[in-house]
Amino acid sequence: MANLHDRLAAKIPIWRDELHDLVKNHGDKVISQVTVAQALGGMRGVKGMICDTSEVPPERGLLIRGIPLADLTGHTPEDIFYLLCTGDLPGDAAREDLRAELARRARVPRYVWQVLESLPPQSHPMCMLDTAVLAMQGESRFVQAYHEGVARNELWRSMLEDCLTLLARMPTIAAGIYRLRFRKGDPIEPDPALDYSSNFAHMLGLRDLHAEAADALRLYLVLHCDHEGGNVSAHTCSLVGSALSDAYYSVSAGLNGLSGPLHGLANQECLSWVLEVRDQFGGVPTEAQLRQFAWDTLNSGRVIPGYGHAVLRVTDPRFTALLEFGKAHFPQDEIVQLVARVFEVVPKVLEEQGKAKNPWPNVDAASGAVLHHYGMTEFSYYTVMFSVSRTMGMCAQLIWNRAMGMPIERPKSVTYAWLKQQVSGA
C-alpha cells in the first residue's frame, strides 16, 4: 500500500471524474425537500451536504468509508486517518510511514507554550486548545501555496501538509494543556519511537501508565474520529474551509462548535449524572433504586444525559465498544458497573415515558467512565480528548474538499415574513 500522499494522488483524479460525471449527467435531480419544521428546527434531516468520510445509518450506527465502526475497533488512529482520507486501510508499510511522519512533526514550537502560559489560570481547556491551534496559523503551507499562485486543483497537497502537522501536534498540545491547566507538571516531550496513542498516553503522564492505558486511548481516538458532515464541528470546519481558509482557521472553528454543551461537552454531563447516582446510593444501586432515580430525574424536568441521539435509533456501537472494554479490563470499577446498570434500566424507563424517539445510549454515556478510571477526573478536559480524535475527521474532510474543488458554501436564507407568506398561500 502506497504512503498517504501517493495513495491520494492516485485516487483523486478518479474521484474528480466521478464527481464531474455526476454533476454533468444528474445535476438537476432533486435529492431533498425542506419543510417549515426543518427550516425552523436546525435543518434536521435536510440533505444538502456531501461527506464521503463517514455516514450514520439510523439502524446501523457509524460507518467509516462504508465499514462498520465495530469492525475497526482493533485498528490504530494511524489506520483510521489513512482510511478516512483514501477509503482504504493501510498496509504495514503505509501505516509505519504515517506513524513516523506524525512522530516527526509532533514537537510543538516554544511560542505555542508561551501563548498558553500567558492565558489566565482559570481558562477553559477548550479555549486553550483552540488558542494553540490558531497560534500556529502563521506556519500554514496552504496559505503559502495559495499566495504563490498554486493551481486550485493542486491545493489539496498543501492542505494535506497542514493537516498532517496539525494532527501530529494535537496530542502534544492536548497533553500539555492537561498538565499545565491542572498542575500535573511541565509538558512532556513526545517520544518519536511511540505510536500515536502510546505517545499521547506518555505525554499525559497517566496514572499507572502501561499498555492497557495506551490501548484505552487508542480505542477512544478511533471511536470519536468522525460522525458524518452535518454535526456542528464537522459542518463548521467544512464551512470555514470552503472559503479557502487553511486548516488552522478551519479546525479552530470546528473546535469552537465542539465546545458547546449540546455537542462535545455532553460526555462530562453524562459522567456527572452517573456520579450523582453513586453519591445518592453510596455505590451501585439496585435496579429498583436506579429506576426510581431515573423517574425522579425525568419528573423534575431534566433529561438523562447520554441517552437518545439525533440520528441513531439503536444502541450506539461506540458505547458498546467502550463498555465492553471496561468490563474486560476493569470490571470491578464502580463507575463501569454503574454505566452497565444504567444501560439495563434507563432504556426501559424512557420507553415507558414515551417521549424519546431513541431510548438507547450514545457514546457519551460510556466515554467518561473510561477516562475516569485512569485518573482523569477533570471533567472540563474531556472535550479536549474528543477534539484530538475528531481532528482526524475534520482534516480528512478538508483534504477531500480541496481535492474535489468544492465551492464556497452559501445556502439561501429567507425571512420569517417570507416563510409566513409562503405557508399562508398569499
N, C-alpha and C positions, 0 to 999 in steps of 0.2 A: 504494500500500500504506500503510495507516494506521500511526502510530507504535506502539511496542510495547505501551504501556498500553491504547490504544484497541483494538488488534487482540485483545488478551487479553479485554478487556471484552466484545467481540462474540462471541468463541468460547466463553467459559466457560459461559454458560447452556446452550449446545448440548451441550457435554461433560457437564454435570451431568445433563441429561435422559437422555442415553445411558447414563450410569452408573446412574441411578435405575432405568431400564427393565431394564437387565441384571440388577441385583440382584432386582428385583421378579419378573421372568419366569424367571430361570435361577439364582437364588441357591442352590438345593440341588444343583446339578450338581457332580460331582467332577472336579477338574482335575489331581489328583496323588495318588500314594500314596507312603508313606515306608517304606523298608526299614531293617533294622537297620544295614546298612553305611552308609547315608546318615546316619542319626541319629548314628553314631559317626565319620563321616567329613566333618564340617563342613557337613552338609546339602547336599552337592554334588548338583545336579540336581533338588532339590526345588522344585516350582513353588508358591510361596506369597506372591509379591510382585507388585505392579503397577509397571511403569516404562514410561511412554509415550514417553520422550525418545529411547531407542535400544534396539537389540537386537543380538545377536551370533549369527546362524545359523552353526552349526559349519562348513558348507561354503561360506559366502559372506563372512564377516567382518562388521565393524561396519557397521550401518545407522543413520543418524541420521534419525529420523522417517520411516523407510522408504526413505531414499535411501542407496545405497552410498557409503561414505566416499570411495572412489576418484573419485566424481563431484563431490566437494566440495572437492578439494584446491586449486582455484583461487580459493576464496572466502576471506573475511576472518573473524576471530573475531567481529566485529560481526554478520556474516551468520549465523554458526553459533549464536550465543546467541539471536538472533531466531528461528531455525528450531527450536532446542530448546524454546523457550517456546511457540511458536504452531503449529508444524507447517508453516509457510510460510517461504520465503526472502523477504527484504525487497526492495522496490524501491529505486531510488536515493534517493528522498526519505526513506524509513524508515531506510535504512542510515545516511545522513548525520545524521538526527535522533538515532539511537542513538550514533553516534560522538561527536557534540557533547555528548550527555548524559553519556557516560562521561568525556569530557575535562573537562567542567565539575566533575565530582566527584573527579577524580584526585589532587588535592592532599591530602597526609596531614597530620593535625594534629601540632603540635610535640610534644605529650605522648607520642605513639607513638614518636618518635625518642628521647625521653628515657628511655622504658622500655627500648628496645633498647640504648641506650648504657650502661645500668646493668647489663646482663647480663654474666656472666663472659666474657672474651675468647675462650675456647675453646668457647663454646656452639655446639651444632649448628645449622646454618642453619634446619632444620625446626622446632626448638624456638623459634628467634627468630621465624619466621613465625607459628607458632601463638600465641605470646605476643602478637604485634602484633594479630592478629585478635581475640583475647579482650579486649585492652586497649580496643578500640573498642566493646565491647558496650553501654556506657552511652549510646551515641548511637542505639540501636535505636528506629526508628519503630514497629516491630511491637509491642514491649513497651509503648510509649506508647499505641498504639491498643487493645491488649488491656485495659490498666488504665482506659482511658476508656470501656470497655464497647461498643466497636465490634462489630457483629454478626459472628459467626464466618464467615458466608459472604462477608464483605467484607474479611477479614483478609489475603487474597491481595494487596490493594493495598499495604498497609504492608510485607508480605514482599517484594514487588517493589521497593519503595523501598530497603529494607535491602540487597537483593541487588545492585541497581544501584550503590549506594555501595561495597559490599564489592568487587564485581567491578572497579569503576573504580580502586580503590586498590591492588588486588593487585599489578599490575606496579610501581607506585611503591614499595611496601613491599619486594617481592622484589628489585628492583634496588638499593634502598638497603641491604638486608641483604648483598647481594653485595659492595658497595663497602665497607661497614663491616667485615664479618667477615673479608674477605680483603685489607684495607688498600689498596683501589683509589682511595681519596679520599673526599671528602664525597659524600653522596647528591646526585643531580642532579634538579632540579625538572622536573616534567612540562611538556611543550610542548603547549598546548591546540590548536595548529594541526595536530598529527600524529594519525594514526590509532592504534589500539590497539597494533598490532605495532611500528610505527615508533617510537612513544613508548617502548615497552619497550626496544627496541634503543638508543635515545637515552639513556635513563636508566641502562642498564647500562654505557654507555661502551665498547662492544665495539671490539676492535682493528679498524682499517681499516674503520670504520663506513661503509657505503654501502647502496644499495638491496638488494643481494643478502643482506646480513646481516639486514636487516629482513624480507625475504621468507622467509629460513630460519626466523626466529622465527614469522612468520605461519603457515607450514606446520606447525611444531611445535605451536603453540597449537591449530590446527584438529584435528590428528591425535589429541591427547590429551584432547579436550574431554569425552568421556563414554564409558561402556562398560557398558551395562545398569545395573540397580539392585542386583545381588547382590554386586558386588565390595565389598571391605572399606570403602573410603572412601565410596562412594555409599550402601551399606546403613547404615553408621554415621551418616552425616549425616541420612538419612531417618528412622532410628530415633529419634535425638535430637529431630529436628523434629516427630515425631509426638506428642511430649509438649507441643507448642506452645512449644517453645524457639525463640528467634529465630535468625536466620541466622548471627550471630556465634558463638553457642554451638554450633550445628549444624555449620557448616563447620569450626570449630575441631576438633570431634570427628572429622569425616571426615579432616582433615589428620593427626590423631594416628594413624589407621589407615593412611593413605598412607605414613607414616614407617617402616612395618615392612619388614624385608628381603624378605619374601615378596610385597610389593606394590610400593610406589613406589621402594624402594631397588634394585630389580633392574637398572635401567639402568646404574648405576655398576658393578655386579658384571660386567655384560656387557663394558663397555669395559675393565675391569681384566684380564679374560681375554684380550681381543684384544691389549692392550699386553704381556701376558705372552708371547704368541706372538711379537710383534715383537721383544721383547728376547731371546728364546731364539734367534731366527734372524738377528737384526741387520737385519730388514726383512721384506718379504713372502716367506713360504716357498713352496716348490714344493707342488704338490698332494700329492705323496708325503710330504713332511715334515709338512705340516699333518695329513694323515690319521693319521700315527703319533702326533703330538702329541695329537690328539683321543682316540685309543685310550688313550694313556698317562693322560690326564685321567680317562677313564671307569674304567679299571682301577685307579686309585688310590682309587676310591670317590667321586669328585667328579662333579658334573654339568657339562655345558657350558651356561653361562648364556645365556639369550636364545633357547633352542630348546625348543619344547614350549609348550603353552598349555592352561589348564584347560577351555576351551570349544572353541576353534578346532581344525579338522582340516585346514587348508590354510595356506599362507603368509599371514601377517598382511598385509593390504593397506597397513597403516600402515608396516610395514617396507619394502615395495616402494616406497612414495612417498618415503620418506627416502633410500633407496639410490639411486633414480633422480635425486633432487635432487643428491646428492653427485656422482654420475657426470656430471651435466650441468654443474655449476658448478665443481667442483674435482676432476676425475678423476685428477690427479696426486697427490692427497693419499694418503699411505701408509696411513692408517687406513681410508679409504674402500676402497682396493684390498684391504686385509686383510679387511674386512667382506664384500666381494664374494667373495673367495676362500673364506672360511669358509662362505658360503652355497652354494658349489659343492661343498664337501667334506663338511661335517658332517651334513647330512640323510642322505647315503648311509651314513655310519658308524653313525648312530643306527638306521637301518633294519636294518643288519646285526646290530647288537647285539640288536634285537628287543624292547627293554623300553619304548621310548617309544611312547605312543599317537599322538603327533603329533610327527614329527621336524622340522617346519618352524619357521622363525624367527618370533618375535613382535616387536612394535615395539621392545622394549628392545635387541634385537640391533643396531639401527642408530642409535637416537636419540642415544646418547653420542658417536658419531663426528661428527655434525653440530656439536654443541656444542663438541667438542674442536677442530674446525677453526678456529673463531672465537676460539680462545684461552681458552676456558672449561675449564681443566684441573682445576678444583677439584671433584672427584667428589661430595663431600658436598653440593654445591649443586644437583645435577641434579634431585633430588626437589622442590626449590622451584620449578624451572621447570615440572615436571609439575603441581605444585599450582596454579599460576596458570591453566593450561588447565583442569584438572579442576574448578576452582571454577565454571566455566560450567555443567557438567552437574549438579553438586550444587545450585547455585542454581536452575536450571530445574526440577529435581525438587521442591525446597522450594516453589516458587511453585505448581506443579501440584498438589501435595498439599494445600496450603491452599485452592486454588481448588475442589478437589473435596471438601473437608471430610473428608479421610481420617482415620480414627480413630487413637488411640494404638496402637502395635504391641505386642502382648502374646501371643506364642505360648505354648502349654502345654508345660512341661518335665516329664520323667519321671525317676525314679531308675534307677540301674543295676540295683538289685534288681528293680524293676518290669519292666525290659526282660528280664532273665534269666527272670523268671517267665512272661512272655508267650511267649518262644520255646520254653520247656520244655513249654508246654501245661498248666501246673499251674493 
